[in-house]
Amino acid sequence: DETPLLLEGGTGVGKSATVTAAAKKCGQKLIRFNMSRTVTADDLLLTVKLTKRGGITSTKQPFTKAFETGAWLLLDEINLAEEQVLQCIEEALDTGRLQLRDQTSESGHVINKHKNFRLFATQNPNSGFFKGMRESMSQSFLSRFIPVSFQSLPLDELIKVVNEKLSKDA
């Protein structure tokens, strides 16, 4: 299924580690990008810079790279992102096309979604320590994801996992 997954749970419950392990097991390249209030659509899609000679260069950013090449993309802390950034993601998911506009070409260019592209996003809940620190995402945006809830492991299971990991690495 191509539907993006939204993994929600507290810090340290294994959201990102699960996606990383799944990508490795499936032999897929994973691009990981940390979202924040300061991330712009350019940071996610395409940056444009002036060269020392006065020219303009554009550089594809994580979402564009994954979308075009078929890599898996993990957007950590997606609920820290500003609405305009989420709208770019939403449009690309809806159309299967990414319209890049930059000053290096008159019309920009369109990138079609690669058949292997998969999107994963993580978020901490907007409760407890994080209450009021997260952006509330629109129902329209959230409807594009399958939500997956991660719970903290009970202490006895956590001890078992740590012991098994340590014994494998020894």
Salt bridges, closest charged atoms under 4 A:
GLU2 OE1 - LYS113 NZ 2.82
GLU68 OE1 - LYS60 NZ 2.84
ASP76 OD2 - ARG32 NE 2.48
GLU77 OE1 - ARG134 NH1 3.32
GLU90 OE2 - ARG144 NH2 3.29
ASP94 OD2 - ARG144 NH2 2.64
GLU135 OE2 - ARG37 NE 3.21
ASP169 OD2 - LYS165 NZ 3.72
